[in-house]
Amino acid sequence: MIYFFGDSFTWGQGLYFEKWHEEGIKSDMMKKHMPDRFPQECLSYDDNKIRKERHFPNLVAKHFDRDYITDWHNGGTNYSVLRFLGLTTGSPIQDITVFQFTSPLRMHHPLIPPPTPKGWPDTIPTRKELPLDVMNDIETSYHNDNVGSWIKKIKNLTDRQEDKDVVEIYKLAYEQAWLVDYIAPHCSNNGTTWIGFGWWPETGEILKEFFPQHYVPLYYKGKEYFGFESLLELDNLKLKNKFECPDEHLSSEGHEVIAKSIIKKIETEGLFDNNRIKSLKLI
């Protein structure tokens, strides 16, 4: 079993528009079915089937002949999805958790974390309600890892306000990766772990520098990308660039790029080698 957590990119927002385009449905009709006007969870059976077939979680799971789980709901933040990590309690069927980080600046959606050794409360509405001891632990780790100095070094920052805003993005990205790393190890009793990649390049840079064993490099045409934000501007990896479509999410080709990068990470580092049985046929 592979668990996938993320936002609308992981969910597969807009992939069904490819089917609509093939059927001759125009962009004007697609605009009427964008997320701000139509609940995406209310798709037809066939449209939802296309979405599930073409989004990267299915492509990765199919490659490894594993079942997978992801959120039925379209969207999310790096805080709201933490509640699902707590539900993936260790079991012999769990292989790995794949975490797609969204924008570090998304933080004001409901957050319902799981019980942890530190005894988190049952409900945390937003990031502001994170337990004080957890926030203190994050701050301590941030300083011990010299994250602030690293950010200023790689970005050549000053004390200007715009530079302070850049630092805040990196700091939030570090905090969010720390939280996933804090919770995920408690979700397995068979040695499995988590891997992750980001929409924004700042998240990818943080993962590579401070959580390298979990970092998924995104590769396209032999080049490494820290986040798929840049990929969205290349070729036909975005729906809007593929045909006349209002949706700026990944196309099926874009999902294939993400899937291949995840597969490469798992296979290159042998993340399934010491896991449970390789196939249900061995039961």
N, C-alpha and C positions, 0 to 999 in steps of 0.2 A: 504494500500500500504506500502510495506517495501522496503527501499532503501539499497542496498548493495554496498559498495565501497571497493576496494582493488587492489591487483595485480593479477598475473597469478594463484595464489591459489584460489582466489575468482572466477576467470573466469572459473576454472575447467580444467586447462592445463593437457593434457595427459589422461583424463578419457576415451576417445575414444579408447585408446590403450587396455583397458580391452576388449572391443568389438573385436578389431583386434586379440587379443590373443585367444579369444573364437573361432574365425573364422580360426585359424591356421596360422595367419600372423606372421612371425618371427621378431626377434629383429633387424636384419639388415635393414629390410624395415622401421621399426619404427625410426631408426636412421636417415633415409633419410627424415623423416617428423618431426624432432625436430624443435623447434622455430628458431634456427640459420640457418636452411636450407629450411624451408617451412613456409609460412605465415599461422598461425593457424586460422586466420579468414576466410580462404578459404576451410574449411572442407566440406565434403559432407553433404547433408541434414541429413542422418541417423547418421553420426558421431557426428554432432553438436547436434542432438536430444539427444543422449546418454550423451553428456557433460552437457547439460542443465538439464536433468533428475537427474543426479547423483551429481551435485555440491551442496554444502551446502546451498546456497541461496534458491534454489528450495525446498530442504528438509524442511527448516524452514518455508517458505511461505506455503507449502502444509500442514504442521502441523497446522498452524493457519488459514487455508483457506483464505489466503490473496494473492493478486497479488504482484509481486515484480519487481523491476527494478535494473539492474546492467549494467556496461559498456560493450558494444559490443566488445571493444578492449582488447586484451590479454596483461596484464602487467600494470605497472604504478609505481609511487612513492608516498610517503606521501605528496608530494607537488602537483604533476600533477593532482591528483584526487580531490584536493580542488575545482577546477572549477565546479565539479558536485554538490558539496554541495550547491553552490550558485544557482543552478538551481532547487533545491528542495524547492522552495518557499512554505511557509505555505499554507496549504489547508485542507479542511475537509477530504480528502482521505488519508492523510499521517499518518502512524502509528508510525514508528520509523526508524532511520538510523543506520545501522550496519556497522562499519568501521573496516576493517582488515588492520592493519598497516604492511607495508613491512619493509625491512631493513632500519634502521635509516640513514644509510650511502648513500642510494639512494637519490640524491638531485639535479641532474643536468639535469633533463628533463624539457620540457616546463611546465610552471605554469601559468594558466590563472584564476586568482581568480575572484570572483563575486564582485559586488559593495557592500560596507558595510557602516555602519554609519561613518566610518573614511574616506571614499572616496578613496579606493584603485584605482590605475591606471588600465586601461583595460587589459594590458598585462605585465606579469612578466616572462621573459624567464627562470630564474632559481631562486634558493633560494637567490642568491646574490642580486637579484633585489627586494626583499621584502622591502616595505616602511620602512624608517628609524624609524618613530614613532611606527610602529608595532614591529620592532625589539627591540626598547627601552622598550616597554611594556612587551615583553617576558622576557627581561633581568631583569626588575624590579620584575616581578612575580617570576622568578627563584631565585632571592636573598631573596625576602620576604618569600618564602616557604622554604628557607634554603636547597635547593636541593643539592648544592655542599657539605654541611656538611653531609647530609644524605648519599650521595654516598660514601664518604670517610669512613663513619662509617660502612656501611653494607659490603663494599668491603675491608676494612682495607688497604686503599691505601697510597702510599707514593708519593714523587715527581719524581719518575722514569718516563721516557718517556712512557713506556708501560702502566703505570697507568694513565698517562694523556690521553692516547688514549681511555682508558676505560671510563674516565670521559666525554670525548667528545661524546661518543656513548650515554651515559645516558642524556647528555645535549641536544643532537639532538632529542632524544626520547621525552623529556619533551617539547621541542619547538614544535614538530609536534602534540603532543596531545593538547597542548595549542591552536594551530591554529585551530584544528578541533572543540575544545570547544568554541572558539571565534566565529566561523562562524555558527556552527550548531544551536545554540539557536535562530538565526535570521531566521531560515528556517521553523518555525512552528508557527502557531497562535492558536493551540489547545492543547498546553501543552506537546506535544511529545518531545522526546529528542534523544540522540545518545548513543550507547553502542559500545565498541570496545575491540579488543584483538590483540595480536601481533604475528608475525612470530618469532622475536627475544625475548628472555626472558627479556632483559633489558626494552623493551617497556611495557611488562606486569607488571614488578615491578614498573615502573613509574606510570602506570595507577592505580594500586592497592593502592599505597601510596598517590598520589596527585589528582587522579580523581576517587575515589572509587565507586561513584554512577554509573559511566560509564563502569567500569571494568568487563569484562567477564572472569571468571576463566575457564580454560580448564580442564576438568576432563576425566581421563581414568583409568579404573579399580580402582576407589576410590581415586586416587591421583590427586592433583591439579598441573597443569603446567602453568608457566607464559607465555610460548610461545609454538607454535607447532613445533618449530625447534627440540625439544627433542622428540616429538611424531613421527617425521619422522624416528626415529631410532628404533621404537618399532614394533614388530610383523609384520603385513602386511599393516601397515598404509601408507606406501610409495609404489608407483608403482614398483619401482626397487626391493623392497623386496618381492613383491607379486608374480612376475613371471619374466622371463628374459626380461627386459625392460630397455632402457637407461634413462627413465624419472624419475627424483627424486622428483616429485610433489606428493601430497596426492593421495592415492587410494580412491575408493568409500568408503571403510571402514574408512579411515581417514576423509573424508568429513562427514560421519555420526557422528564421534566423535565431530567434530566442531559444527555440527548442534544441537546435543543433549545439548551441553554446552550453546549455545545461547538460545535454548528453555528453558533450566533450569533457566537461568538468567531472561528471560522475565516473566516466570510463577511464579518463587519464589518471585520476587519483584513486581508482579502485574502490569507490565508496560503497559498493555493494559486495565487494569480495569477501568481507568477513561477516556479512549479514546472514540472515536466516536462509533457508533453502532457496536455491536459485529459481525453482519453478514448482508450481503446485503439483506437477506431474510426479514429483519425488515423494509426495505424501503417501 
